[in-house]
Amino acid sequence: MGTETAANWHVGSVNPGYTYKMSVSEGTIPFTVAGETYQTWYKVVGDLKNRKHRPLITLHGGPGLVHDYMTPFADLVASHNIPVILYDQLGSGKSTHLRDKPESFWTIDLFVDELVNLLQHFGIEDDFDLVGHSWGGILGVEFEIRRQPQGLKHLVLADSLPSMALWNQSNMQLLQPFPQEIKEGIRAGFSDPDRYQKALLVYRAEHGCRIKPFPAEYLHTVDQLRPDIGDITVSKAMFSGPLKEWTVIDQLHQVRVPTLIYNGRYDISQDFVCAPFFQRIPKAKWVTFEKSSHLPQWEERERVMKVVGDFLQ
């Protein structure tokens, strides 16, 4: 259980000195799967008990990344009075790591169940909003389609994808102008981690985050997929299993709630990747941030938070 404290919450390095005083609490939530209990780590920014607006839960990308690069969404506490919950998904960051679990353990429903458990822990399952970035958007849209949660009021799909085939097509297309060694490094993947990571840094500078130097929170996040630093168990299992040929395009009409879709002009989630969301979700709004790639919450932070905050209100 977390202990709530008042703190100066400093988020990121893009806006130096951007601090404000508010309630911050963190802790862990027991999460039981098949009789075994694990821990989901969380941080709450803002006052959940005396809130004037439904809380926003952030779903980080990966799978296998961490909450750190999602911290700009905590700006919404000050700007729109929206409490924000950040958490590390099972197998990632400060939550329980399970390196010995078979690939079959890691499923989309596992992460949906973890989200449900978090909502019930805080007693907010009847009234909440979600923002999912990249893989987090997959998790968010699958949660809505598979469970039809009555408490979900708004869904934000940030730089996300409705189909792995479209995502792969976009990556292949964007890689074309890069030197051969970069292409080969990325294709090598986890079979040659050093080469892969060096190539990814070059690729990400164009299509992952165009801020130079990268924000420390972003660097820490992407380092989680380095075998010498992080834990690649979840990422390898999900991409070789449930996400390998994943698509939700034919189910998007089942998304009931108002949905904000956004991407960046230089994003891996190019317009043709995002288009099925807009075309098939009944209540959809789409915004493209012209100066951004895959991380508009950092690259155009103030504008993104205004667009998201206004949408949620």
Contacts in CASP RR format, 6 or more apart in sequence:
PFRMAT RR
TARGET T0000
AUTHOR 0000-0000-0000
METHOD contacts of the structure
MODEL  1
MGTETAANWHVGSVNPGYTYKMSVSEGTIPFTVAGETYQTWYKVVGDLKN
RKHRPLITLHGGPGLVHDYMTPFADLVASHNIPVILYDQLGSGKSTHLRD
KPESFWTIDLFVDELVNLLQHFGIEDDFDLVGHSWGGILGVEFEIRRQPQ
GLKHLVLADSLPSMALWNQSNMQLLQPFPQEIKEGIRAGFSDPDRYQKAL
LVYRAEHGCRIKPFPAEYLHTVDQLRPDIGDITVSKAMFSGPLKEWTVID
QLHQVRVPTLIYNGRYDISQDFVCAPFFQRIPKAKWVTFEKSSHLPQWEE
RERVMKVVGDFLQ
1 27 0 8 1.000
1 28 0 8 1.000
2 25 0 8 1.000
2 26 0 8 1.000
2 27 0 8 1.000
2 28 0 8 1.000
3 25 0 8 1.000
3 27 0 8 1.000
4 23 0 8 1.000
4 24 0 8 1.000
4 25 0 8 1.000
4 44 0 8 1.000
5 23 0 8 1.000
5 24 0 8 1.000
5 25 0 8 1.000
6 21 0 8 1.000
6 22 0 8 1.000
6 23 0 8 1.000
6 24 0 8 1.000
7 21 0 8 1.000
7 22 0 8 1.000
7 23 0 8 1.000
7 24 0 8 1.000
8 19 0 8 1.000
8 20 0 8 1.000
8 21 0 8 1.000
9 19 0 8 1.000
9 20 0 8 1.000
9 21 0 8 1.000
9 22 0 8 1.000
9 24 0 8 1.000
9 45 0 8 1.000
9 74 0 8 1.000
9 77 0 8 1.000
10 17 0 8 1.000
10 18 0 8 1.000
10 19 0 8 1.000
11 18 0 8 1.000
11 71 0 8 1.000
11 72 0 8 1.000
11 74 0 8 1.000
11 75 0 8 1.000
12 18 0 8 1.000
12 71 0 8 1.000
12 72 0 8 1.000
12 215 0 8 1.000
12 216 0 8 1.000
12 217 0 8 1.000
13 215 0 8 1.000
13 216 0 8 1.000
13 217 0 8 1.000
14 72 0 8 1.000
14 211 0 8 1.000
14 215 0 8 1.000
14 298 0 8 1.000
14 301 0 8 1.000
15 301 0 8 1.000
15 302 0 8 1.000
18 75 0 8 1.000
20 77 0 8 1.000
20 78 0 8 1.000
22 45 0 8 1.000
22 46 0 8 1.000
22 47 0 8 1.000
22 77 0 8 1.000
22 78 0 8 1.000
23 44 0 8 1.000
23 45 0 8 1.000
23 46 0 8 1.000
23 47 0 8 1.000
24 43 0 8 1.000
24 44 0 8 1.000
24 45 0 8 1.000
24 46 0 8 1.000
25 43 0 8 1.000
25 44 0 8 1.000
26 41 0 8 1.000
26 42 0 8 1.000
26 43 0 8 1.000
26 44 0 8 1.000
27 41 0 8 1.000
27 42 0 8 1.000
27 43 0 8 1.000
28 39 0 8 1.000
28 40 0 8 1.000
28 41 0 8 1.000
28 42 0 8 1.000
28 94 0 8 1.000
28 95 0 8 1.000
29 39 0 8 1.000
29 40 0 8 1.000
29 42 0 8 1.000
29 117 0 8 1.000
29 118 0 8 1.000
29 121 0 8 1.000
30 37 0 8 1.000
30 38 0 8 1.000
30 39 0 8 1.000
31 37 0 8 1.000
31 38 0 8 1.000
31 39 0 8 1.000
31 40 0 8 1.000
31 90 0 8 1.000
31 96 0 8 1.000
31 113 0 8 1.000
31 114 0 8 1.000
31 117 0 8 1.000
32 38 0 8 1.000
33 110 0 8 1.000
33 113 0 8 1.000
38 90 0 8 1.000
38 95 0 8 1.000
38 96 0 8 1.000
38 98 0 8 1.000
39 95 0 8 1.000
39 96 0 8 1.000
40 87 0 8 1.000
40 88 0 8 1.000
40 89 0 8 1.000
40 90 0 8 1.000
40 95 0 8 1.000
40 96 0 8 1.000
40 114 0 8 1.000
40 117 0 8 1.000
40 118 0 8 1.000
41 87 0 8 1.000
41 88 0 8 1.000
41 93 0 8 1.000
41 94 0 8 1.000
41 95 0 8 1.000
42 85 0 8 1.000
42 86 0 8 1.000
42 87 0 8 1.000
42 88 0 8 1.000
42 118 0 8 1.000
43 67 0 8 1.000
43 85 0 8 1.000
43 86 0 8 1.000
43 87 0 8 1.000
44 83 0 8 1.000
44 84 0 8 1.000
44 85 0 8 1.000
44 86 0 8 1.000
44 122 0 8 1.000
45 74 0 8 1.000
45 77 0 8 1.000
45 83 0 8 1.000
45 84 0 8 1.000
45 85 0 8 1.000
45 86 0 8 1.000
46 77 0 8 1.000
46 83 0 8 1.000
46 84 0 8 1.000
47 83 0 8 1.000
48 55 0 8 1.000
48 83 0 8 1.000
48 122 0 8 1.000
48 124 0 8 1.000
51 81 0 8 1.000
51 83 0 8 1.000
52 81 0 8 1.000
53 80 0 8 1.000
53 81 0 8 1.000
53 82 0 8 1.000
53 83 0 8 1.000
53 312 0 8 1.000
53 313 0 8 1.000
54 82 0 8 1.000
54 124 0 8 1.000
54 127 0 8 1.000
54 128 0 8 1.000
54 129 0 8 1.000
54 153 0 8 1.000
54 312 0 8 1.000
55 82 0 8 1.000
55 83 0 8 1.000
55 84 0 8 1.000
55 85 0 8 1.000
55 122 0 8 1.000
55 124 0 8 1.000
55 128 0 8 1.000
55 129 0 8 1.000
56 73 0 8 1.000
56 76 0 8 1.000
56 82 0 8 1.000
56 83 0 8 1.000
56 84 0 8 1.000
56 85 0 8 1.000
56 128 0 8 1.000
56 129 0 8 1.000
56 130 0 8 1.000
56 131 0 8 1.000
56 312 0 8 1.000
57 84 0 8 1.000
57 85 0 8 1.000
57 87 0 8 1.000
57 115 0 8 1.000
57 118 0 8 1.000
57 119 0 8 1.000
57 128 0 8 1.000
57 129 0 8 1.000
57 130 0 8 1.000
57 131 0 8 1.000
58 67 0 8 1.000
58 70 0 8 1.000
58 73 0 8 1.000
58 84 0 8 1.000
58 85 0 8 1.000
58 86 0 8 1.000
58 87 0 8 1.000
58 131 0 8 1.000
58 132 0 8 1.000
58 133 0 8 1.000
59 89 0 8 1.000
59 115 0 8 1.000
59 130 0 8 1.000
59 131 0 8 1.000
59 132 0 8 1.000
59 133 0 8 1.000
59 136 0 8 1.000
59 137 0 8 1.000
59 139 0 8 1.000
59 140 0 8 1.000
60 66 0 8 1.000
60 67 0 8 1.000
60 69 0 8 1.000
60 70 0 8 1.000
60 86 0 8 1.000
60 88 0 8 1.000
60 89 0 8 1.000
60 92 0 8 1.000
60 132 0 8 1.000
60 133 0 8 1.000
60 135 0 8 1.000
60 136 0 8 1.000
60 221 0 8 1.000
61 132 0 8 1.000
61 133 0 8 1.000
61 134 0 8 1.000
61 135 0 8 1.000
61 136 0 8 1.000
61 137 0 8 1.000
62 134 0 8 1.000
62 135 0 8 1.000
62 136 0 8 1.000
62 225 0 8 1.000
62 234 0 8 1.000
62 235 0 8 1.000
63 89 0 8 1.000
63 92 0 8 1.000
63 106 0 8 1.000
63 111 0 8 1.000
63 135 0 8 1.000
63 234 0 8 1.000
63 235 0 8 1.000
63 238 0 8 1.000
63 239 0 8 1.000
63 243 0 8 1.000
64 89 0 8 1.000
64 91 0 8 1.000
64 92 0 8 1.000
64 135 0 8 1.000
64 224 0 8 1.000
64 225 0 8 1.000
64 231 0 8 1.000
64 232 0 8 1.000
64 234 0 8 1.000
64 235 0 8 1.000
65 92 0 8 1.000
65 135 0 8 1.000
65 221 0 8 1.000
65 222 0 8 1.000
65 224 0 8 1.000
65 225 0 8 1.000
66 88 0 8 1.000
66 92 0 8 1.000
66 93 0 8 1.000
66 94 0 8 1.000
66 220 0 8 1.000
66 221 0 8 1.000
66 224 0 8 1.000
67 86 0 8 1.000
67 87 0 8 1.000
67 88 0 8 1.000
67 93 0 8 1.000
68 217 0 8 1.000
68 218 0 8 1.000
68 220 0 8 1.000
68 221 0 8 1.000
69 215 0 8 1.000
69 217 0 8 1.000
69 218 0 8 1.000
69 220 0 8 1.000
69 221 0 8 1.000
69 295 0 8 1.000
69 297 0 8 1.000
69 298 0 8 1.000
70 86 0 8 1.000
70 133 0 8 1.000
70 297 0 8 1.000
71 86 0 8 1.000
71 217 0 8 1.000
72 297 0 8 1.000
72 298 0 8 1.000
72 301 0 8 1.000
72 304 0 8 1.000
72 305 0 8 1.000
73 84 0 8 1.000
73 86 0 8 1.000
73 131 0 8 1.000
73 297 0 8 1.000
73 305 0 8 1.000
73 308 0 8 1.000
74 84 0 8 1.000
74 86 0 8 1.000
75 301 0 8 1.000
75 302 0 8 1.000
75 305 0 8 1.000
76 82 0 8 1.000
76 84 0 8 1.000
76 305 0 8 1.000
76 308 0 8 1.000
76 309 0 8 1.000
76 312 0 8 1.000
77 83 0 8 1.000
77 84 0 8 1.000
79 305 0 8 1.000
79 306 0 8 1.000
79 309 0 8 1.000
80 305 0 8 1.000
80 309 0 8 1.000
80 310 0 8 1.000
80 312 0 8 1.000
80 313 0 8 1.000
82 129 0 8 1.000
82 309 0 8 1.000
82 312 0 8 1.000
82 313 0 8 1.000
85 118 0 8 1.000
85 122 0 8 1.000
87 95 0 8 1.000
87 118 0 8 1.000
88 94 0 8 1.000
88 95 0 8 1.000
89 95 0 8 1.000
89 111 0 8 1.000
89 114 0 8 1.000
89 234 0 8 1.000
90 96 0 8 1.000
90 98 0 8 1.000
90 110 0 8 1.000
90 111 0 8 1.000
90 114 0 8 1.000
90 234 0 8 1.000
91 97 0 8 1.000
91 98 0 8 1.000
91 231 0 8 1.000
91 233 0 8 1.000
91 234 0 8 1.000
92 224 0 8 1.000
92 231 0 8 1.000
92 234 0 8 1.000
93 224 0 8 1.000
93 231 0 8 1.000
97 231 0 8 1.000
97 233 0 8 1.000
98 105 0 8 1.000
98 233 0 8 1.000
99 231 0 8 1.000
99 233 0 8 1.000
101 233 0 8 1.000
101 237 0 8 1.000
103 237 0 8 1.000
103 240 0 8 1.000
103 241 0 8 1.000
105 237 0 8 1.000
106 233 0 8 1.000
106 234 0 8 1.000
106 237 0 8 1.000
106 238 0 8 1.000
106 241 0 8 1.000
106 242 0 8 1.000
107 242 0 8 1.000
108 138 0 8 1.000
108 139 0 8 1.000
108 142 0 8 1.000
108 146 0 8 1.000
108 242 0 8 1.000
109 146 0 8 1.000
111 139 0 8 1.000
112 139 0 8 1.000
112 142 0 8 1.000
112 143 0 8 1.000
112 146 0 8 1.000
112 147 0 8 1.000
115 139 0 8 1.000
115 140 0 8 1.000
115 143 0 8 1.000
116 125 0 8 1.000
116 143 0 8 1.000
116 147 0 8 1.000
116 149 0 8 1.000
119 125 0 8 1.000
119 128 0 8 1.000
119 149 0 8 1.000
125 149 0 8 1.000
125 151 0 8 1.000
126 150 0 8 1.000
126 151 0 8 1.000
127 151 0 8 1.000
127 153 0 8 1.000
128 151 0 8 1.000
128 152 0 8 1.000
128 153 0 8 1.000
129 152 0 8 1.000
129 153 0 8 1.000
129 154 0 8 1.000
129 155 0 8 1.000
129 156 0 8 1.000
129 312 0 8 1.000
130 140 0 8 1.000
130 143 0 8 1.000
130 152 0 8 1.000
130 154 0 8 1.000
130 155 0 8 1.000
130 156 0 8 1.000
131 156 0 8 1.000
131 158 0 8 1.000
131 308 0 8 1.000
132 139 0 8 1.000
132 140 0 8 1.000
132 156 0 8 1.000
132 157 0 8 1.000
132 158 0 8 1.000
132 160 0 8 1.000
133 158 0 8 1.000
133 159 0 8 1.000
133 160 0 8 1.000
133 297 0 8 1.000
134 158 0 8 1.000
134 159 0 8 1.000
134 160 0 8 1.000
134 161 0 8 1.000
134 269 0 8 1.000
134 294 0 8 1.000
135 160 0 8 1.000
135 238 0 8 1.000
135 243 0 8 1.000
136 160 0 8 1.000
137 157 0 8 1.000
137 158 0 8 1.000
137 160 0 8 1.000
137 161 0 8 1.000
138 160 0 8 1.000
138 161 0 8 1.000
138 243 0 8 1.000
138 246 0 8 1.000
138 248 0 8 1.000
140 155 0 8 1.000
140 157 0 8 1.000
141 155 0 8 1.000
141 157 0 8 1.000
141 160 0 8 1.000
141 162 0 8 1.000
141 248 0 8 1.000
141 252 0 8 1.000
141 255 0 8 1.000
141 277 0 8 1.000
142 248 0 8 1.000
143 149 0 8 1.000
143 152 0 8 1.000
144 152 0 8 1.000
144 155 0 8 1.000
144 254 0 8 1.000
144 255 0 8 1.000
144 256 0 8 1.000
144 257 0 8 1.000
145 248 0 8 1.000
145 251 0 8 1.000
145 252 0 8 1.000
145 254 0 8 1.000
145 255 0 8 1.000
148 254 0 8 1.000
148 256 0 8 1.000
152 257 0 8 1.000
153 257 0 8 1.000
153 258 0 8 1.000
154 257 0 8 1.000
154 258 0 8 1.000
154 259 0 8 1.000
154 260 0 8 1.000
154 311 0 8 1.000
154 312 0 8 1.000
155 255 0 8 1.000
155 257 0 8 1.000
155 258 0 8 1.000
155 259 0 8 1.000
155 260 0 8 1.000
156 259 0 8 1.000
156 260 0 8 1.000
156 262 0 8 1.000
156 308 0 8 1.000
156 311 0 8 1.000
156 312 0 8 1.000
157 259 0 8 1.000
157 260 0 8 1.000
157 261 0 8 1.000
157 262 0 8 1.000
157 274 0 8 1.000
157 277 0 8 1.000
158 262 0 8 1.000
158 296 0 8 1.000
158 297 0 8 1.000
159 262 0 8 1.000
159 263 0 8 1.000
159 264 0 8 1.000
159 267 0 8 1.000
159 268 0 8 1.000
159 269 0 8 1.000
159 294 0 8 1.000
159 295 0 8 1.000
159 296 0 8 1.000
160 261 0 8 1.000
160 269 0 8 1.000
160 274 0 8 1.000
160 277 0 8 1.000
161 167 0 8 1.000
161 269 0 8 1.000
161 273 0 8 1.000
161 274 0 8 1.000
162 247 0 8 1.000
162 248 0 8 1.000
162 249 0 8 1.000
162 252 0 8 1.000
162 273 0 8 1.000
162 274 0 8 1.000
162 276 0 8 1.000
162 277 0 8 1.000
163 246 0 8 1.000
163 247 0 8 1.000
163 248 0 8 1.000
163 249 0 8 1.000
163 273 0 8 1.000
163 276 0 8 1.000
164 243 0 8 1.000
164 244 0 8 1.000
164 245 0 8 1.000
164 246 0 8 1.000
164 247 0 8 1.000
165 245 0 8 1.000
165 247 0 8 1.000
166 272 0 8 1.000
166 273 0 8 1.000
166 276 0 8 1.000
167 268 0 8 1.000
167 269 0 8 1.000
167 273 0 8 1.000
169 272 0 8 1.000
169 273 0 8 1.000
170 268 0 8 1.000
170 269 0 8 1.000
170 270 0 8 1.000
170 272 0 8 1.000
170 273 0 8 1.000
171 186 0 8 1.000
171 268 0 8 1.000
173 270 0 8 1.000
174 203 0 8 1.000
174 206 0 8 1.000
174 207 0 8 1.000
174 268 0 8 1.000
174 270 0 8 1.000
175 182 0 8 1.000
175 183 0 8 1.000
175 186 0 8 1.000
175 203 0 8 1.000
178 202 0 8 1.000
178 203 0 8 1.000
181 199 0 8 1.000
182 199 0 8 1.000
182 202 0 8 1.000
182 203 0 8 1.000
183 199 0 8 1.000
184 195 0 8 1.000
184 199 0 8 1.000
185 192 0 8 1.000
185 195 0 8 1.000
185 196 0 8 1.000
185 198 0 8 1.000
185 199 0 8 1.000
186 196 0 8 1.000
186 199 0 8 1.000
186 200 0 8 1.000
186 203 0 8 1.000
188 195 0 8 1.000
188 196 0 8 1.000
188 199 0 8 1.000
189 196 0 8 1.000
190 196 0 8 1.000
190 227 0 8 1.000
190 232 0 8 1.000
190 236 0 8 1.000
193 226 0 8 1.000
193 227 0 8 1.000
193 228 0 8 1.000
197 226 0 8 1.000
200 222 0 8 1.000
204 214 0 8 1.000
204 222 0 8 1.000
204 294 0 8 1.000
205 212 0 8 1.000
205 214 0 8 1.000
206 266 0 8 1.000
206 293 0 8 1.000
207 266 0 8 1.000
207 267 0 8 1.000
207 268 0 8 1.000
207 293 0 8 1.000
207 294 0 8 1.000
208 266 0 8 1.000
208 267 0 8 1.000
208 268 0 8 1.000
208 293 0 8 1.000
208 294 0 8 1.000
208 295 0 8 1.000
209 215 0 8 1.000
209 218 0 8 1.000
209 293 0 8 1.000
209 294 0 8 1.000
209 295 0 8 1.000
209 298 0 8 1.000
209 299 0 8 1.000
210 266 0 8 1.000
210 291 0 8 1.000
210 292 0 8 1.000
210 293 0 8 1.000
210 299 0 8 1.000
211 218 0 8 1.000
211 295 0 8 1.000
211 298 0 8 1.000
211 299 0 8 1.000
215 298 0 8 1.000
218 295 0 8 1.000
218 298 0 8 1.000
223 229 0 8 1.000
223 230 0 8 1.000
224 230 0 8 1.000
224 231 0 8 1.000
225 232 0 8 1.000
225 235 0 8 1.000
249 276 0 8 1.000
249 280 0 8 1.000
252 276 0 8 1.000
252 277 0 8 1.000
252 280 0 8 1.000
252 281 0 8 1.000
253 280 0 8 1.000
253 281 0 8 1.000
253 282 0 8 1.000
255 281 0 8 1.000
255 282 0 8 1.000
256 282 0 8 1.000
256 283 0 8 1.000
257 283 0 8 1.000
258 283 0 8 1.000
258 284 0 8 1.000
258 285 0 8 1.000
258 311 0 8 1.000
259 277 0 8 1.000
259 281 0 8 1.000
259 283 0 8 1.000
259 284 0 8 1.000
259 285 0 8 1.000
260 284 0 8 1.000
260 285 0 8 1.000
260 286 0 8 1.000
260 287 0 8 1.000
260 307 0 8 1.000
260 308 0 8 1.000
260 311 0 8 1.000
261 274 0 8 1.000
261 277 0 8 1.000
261 278 0 8 1.000
261 281 0 8 1.000
261 284 0 8 1.000
261 285 0 8 1.000
261 286 0 8 1.000
261 287 0 8 1.000
262 286 0 8 1.000
262 287 0 8 1.000
262 288 0 8 1.000
262 289 0 8 1.000
262 296 0 8 1.000
262 304 0 8 1.000
262 307 0 8 1.000
263 269 0 8 1.000
263 270 0 8 1.000
263 271 0 8 1.000
263 273 0 8 1.000
263 274 0 8 1.000
263 288 0 8 1.000
263 289 0 8 1.000
263 296 0 8 1.000
264 288 0 8 1.000
264 289 0 8 1.000
264 290 0 8 1.000
264 292 0 8 1.000
264 293 0 8 1.000
264 294 0 8 1.000
264 296 0 8 1.000
264 299 0 8 1.000
265 288 0 8 1.000
265 289 0 8 1.000
265 290 0 8 1.000
265 291 0 8 1.000
265 292 0 8 1.000
265 293 0 8 1.000
266 292 0 8 1.000
266 293 0 8 1.000
267 292 0 8 1.000
267 293 0 8 1.000
267 294 0 8 1.000
268 293 0 8 1.000
268 294 0 8 1.000
269 294 0 8 1.000
271 288 0 8 1.000
274 286 0 8 1.000
277 284 0 8 1.000
277 286 0 8 1.000
278 284 0 8 1.000
278 286 0 8 1.000
285 311 0 8 1.000
287 307 0 8 1.000
289 296 0 8 1.000
289 299 0 8 1.000
289 300 0 8 1.000
289 303 0 8 1.000
289 304 0 8 1.000
291 299 0 8 1.000
291 300 0 8 1.000
292 299 0 8 1.000
292 300 0 8 1.000
292 304 0 8 1.000
293 299 0 8 1.000
296 304 0 8 1.000
297 304 0 8 1.000
297 305 0 8 1.000
END
